[in-house]
Amino acid sequence: MVTPSTTNQLDRIRELILPTLSFLGYELYDLVLAGSGGSTTLRVRIDRPEGVTLDDCERVSKSLSALLDQADPFPTRYELEVSSPGAERPLRNLEEYRRFIGRRANVRYGVGDSEQVAEGRLTAVSDDMIELQLGEGKHLRTVAIPLVDIVSSRLAVDLSRH
């Protein structure tokens, strides 16, 4: 459960770690504080345009551990988990849609009173709509989906790129 004190603590931790992440060349994708009682876990998800490797996570973990140990923002012991957003990361805003043009995406969107799911290559993004290219060869078609109708979306693993 997210409480006002958790939100304040996350804001302080975000302010503390952002300069280090930026210096190392990473973006903060997500920051979550989990656990209760004597067990606290700080989950830091990092990103950068060229992607994140296991070595990147290890490098950031070592830097943030030293920083957090010095600042001591937790009243009890804590665990630090550093990871990437993953291969099937959620697409959360226009900037992320634009960044991943050309990649496969899975989009759940509303049509009237129901929902549909489309999976295809993200080909265009405007301020109010995205376009997905569905199918292949003779069956290729494009679908335009208004942003306001999108319920959820994520990158999809593209088996043709491997």
C-alpha positions in Angstrom: 0.0 0.0 0.0 1.3 3.4 -0.9 1.0 5.9 1.9 1.9 9.6 2.0 5.0 8.7 4.1 6.0 6.1 1.4 5.5 8.7 -1.3 7.6 11.3 0.6 10.3 8.7 1.2 10.3 7.7 -2.5 10.5 11.4 -3.5 13.6 11.8 -1.2 15.2 8.7 -2.6 14.5 9.8 -6.2 16.2 13.1 -5.5 19.1 11.3 -4.0 19.7 8.8 -6.8 18.8 10.8 -9.9 22.1 12.7 -10.2 24.1 9.4 -9.9 22.0 7.7 -12.5 22.3 10.6 -14.8 26.1 10.8 -14.3 26.3 7.0 -15.1 24.2 7.5 -18.3 20.9 5.9 -17.2 17.3 7.0 -16.8 15.1 6.1 -13.9 12.3 4.1 -15.4 10.6 3.1 -12.1 11.1 3.3 -8.4 9.2 1.1 -5.9 9.4 0.6 -2.2 8.0 -2.7 -1.0 7.8 -4.7 2.2 6.7 -4.1 5.7 7.9 -4.4 9.3 11.6 -5.1 9.3 12.0 -6.0 5.7 12.2 -3.2 3.0 13.0 -3.7 -0.7 13.9 -0.8 -2.9 13.3 -1.7 -6.6 15.0 0.5 -9.1 14.4 0.0 -12.8 16.8 1.7 -15.1 16.8 2.3 -18.8 18.8 3.9 -21.6 18.3 4.2 -25.4 20.6 1.3 -26.2 19.0 -1.0 -23.6 20.2 -2.3 -20.3 22.5 -5.3 -19.7 23.1 -7.4 -16.6 26.5 -5.6 -16.3 24.7 -2.2 -16.3 22.4 -3.4 -13.5 25.4 -4.5 -11.5 27.3 -1.2 -12.0 24.3 0.8 -11.0 23.6 -1.4 -8.0 27.1 -0.9 -6.6 27.0 2.8 -7.1 23.5 3.2 -5.5 24.4 0.8 -2.6 27.3 3.0 -1.6 25.2 6.2 -2.0 22.2 4.8 0.0 24.5 3.3 2.7 26.0 6.8 3.2 22.6 8.6 3.1 20.9 5.9 5.3 17.3 6.7 4.2 15.8 3.6 5.8 15.2 3.0 9.5 15.8 -0.7 9.1 17.7 -3.1 6.8 16.8 -2.9 3.2 17.5 -4.8 0.0 18.3 -3.0 -3.3 17.1 -4.6 -6.6 18.2 -3.0 -9.8 16.7 -4.2 -13.1 15.7 -3.1 -16.6 12.1 -2.6 -17.7 12.2 -5.9 -19.6 11.7 -7.0 -23.2 7.9 -6.6 -22.9 8.0 -3.3 -21.1 4.8 -1.2 -20.8 4.5 1.8 -23.1 3.4 4.6 -20.8 3.5 7.8 -22.7 4.0 9.5 -26.1 7.7 9.8 -25.7 8.0 6.0 -25.2 5.7 5.3 -28.2 7.9 7.6 -30.3 11.1 6.0 -29.1 9.9 2.5 -30.1 8.6 3.3 -33.6 9.6 0.3 -35.7 9.3 -2.2 -32.8 6.4 -4.7 -32.3 3.8 -3.6 -29.8 0.8 -5.3 -28.2 -2.1 -2.8 -27.6 -5.3 -3.3 -25.8 -7.9 -0.6 -26.7 -11.5 0.2 -26.3 -14.0 0.0 -29.2 -17.4 1.1 -28.1 -18.3 -1.0 -25.0 -15.7 -3.8 -25.7 -12.0 -4.1 -26.0 -9.8 -5.4 -28.7 -6.1 -6.4 -28.8 -3.8 -5.7 -31.8 -0.2 -6.7 -32.1 2.0 -5.3 -34.9 4.8 -3.0 -35.8 4.5 0.5 -34.4 4.8 2.7 -37.6 3.6 6.1 -36.6 2.8 8.3 -33.5 1.1 11.6 -33.4 -0.1 13.7 -30.5 -3.4 11.8 -30.3 -3.0 8.5 -32.2 -0.7 5.6 -32.9 -0.5 3.3 -36.0 0.3 -0.4 -36.0 1.1 -2.4 -39.1 -0.6 -5.8 -38.8 -0.1 -9.0 -40.7 2.5 -9.7 -43.4 2.9 -9.8 -47.2 -0.5 -9.6 -49.0 -2.3 -9.5 -45.6 -0.5 -6.3 -44.5 -2.8 -3.6 -43.1 -2.5 -0.6 -40.9 -4.8 0.2 -37.9 -4.9 3.7 -36.3 -5.7 3.7 -32.6 -6.6 6.9 -30.8 -4.5 7.4 -27.6 -7.6 8.0 -25.5 -8.9 4.5 -26.4 -5.7 2.7 -25.3 -6.3 0.6 -22.1 -2.8 -0.8 -22.0 0.2 -1.4 -24.3 3.6 -3.0 -24.2 6.4 -3.9 -26.4 6.1 -7.4 -27.8 9.0 -9.8 -28.4 9.8 -9.7 -32.2 10.8 -13.2 -33.2 11.5 -12.1 -36.8 14.4 -9.9 -35.5 16.3 -12.8 -34.0 
